[in-house]
Every structure is written in structure tokens, then in C-alpha cells.
Amino acid sequence: MEELLGDESNYEFVVSLLENIQNLVSHGLDMFWSPDEVYALLGPRSAVCWGTLTGFWIAVADWCARTGLSLEPVEPLLTIQNEQLKVLLWTGNRTLSTGEKLGLAQAVRYEKANGASIPGYSHLAVALRSTGPQ
């Protein structure tokens, strides 16, 4: 990933991949590494992207809590048997420490209410340049 992040045209792909990984490992399933274990394996450029995504989703969760937006429990999501559907839902939603799920629906509501969208990746160029060549 570090090599891909050397070219700004790859940011969207890499950030999307990292977001899927974050969502997947957020569920705390034994078959996957923890978010901290994944983060420890990232290079400096990937770590910037990881942190940017983490910050966005924390802001969405905080906004949901402040506005009283109820979230659904994650349990039904984790019991899906259809493998294709499971992959889509496990990577499209994340589990919060409360056991609730946060997904794209909440992110869209947050974006509409606050005018702050999921990182558009252009701001990553400045942060990534500070990590130097890899």
C-alpha cells in the first residue's frame, strides 16, 4: 500500500480498502486481527489514511450519540450465513464498543447535517508528503 500511496491517483482505492479492513476488524471476531494489530503493520502513509478514516467514523458516532440517533445492534449482522452478503455487510458496517453498528446510512445523515463528508482524499496529499518517500 505504501507504494500505491506514492501516487495521488491511488488514494481513493487505498482508502476504500483500508476502510473495508477497519469495518471488518471492528467486529472483534476471532478469525480477524484487531484494529490495533492491523495498524501496527501499516507504513507511515497508510497510517495517515487509517487515522483519517478513524477520525471521520468517530465524528459520525459522536454525532449520532449527540443527536439521539438510535443505532441497531450488530449481532444480527454477524450471524448472516450467505457468504456474499456477509462480505458486503461486514465490510460496509462497523461495530462500536457499545455493540451497535454504524454504517453508511449514519454517515450520509452526518454528512447532510454537518456538511462534512467522508474524506475526499485530496487533503491526504499534504499529510502524506510529510511522511517522505518510501
C-alpha positions, 0 to 999 in steps of 0.5 A, a space after each residue: 500500500 505504501 507504494 500505491 500511496 506514492 501516487 495521488 491517483 491511488 488514494 481513493 482505492 487505498 482508502 476504500 480498502 483500508 476502510 473495508 479492513 477497519 469495518 471488518 476488524 471492528 467486529 472483534 471476531 476471532 478469525 480477524 486481527 484487531 484494529 490495533 494489530 492491523 495498524 501496527 503493520 501499516 507504513 507511515 502513509 497508510 497510517 495517515 489514511 487509517 487515522 483519517 478514516 478513524 477520525 471521520 467514523 468517530 465524528 459520525 458516532 459522536 454525532 449520532 450519540 449527540 443527536 439521539 440517533 438510535 443505532 441497531 445492534 450488530 449481532 444480527 449482522 454477524 450471524 448472516 450465513 450467505 457468504 456474499 452478503 456477509 462480505 458486503 455487510 461486514 465490510 460496509 458496517 462497523 461495530 462500536 464498543 457499545 455493540 451497535 453498528 454504524 454504517 453508511 446510512 449514519 454517515 450520509 445523515 452526518 454528512 447532510 447535517 454537518 456538511 462534512 463528508 467522508 474524506 475526499 482524499 485530496 487533503 491526504 496529499 499534504 499529510 502524506 508528503 510529510 511522511 517522505 518517500 518510501 
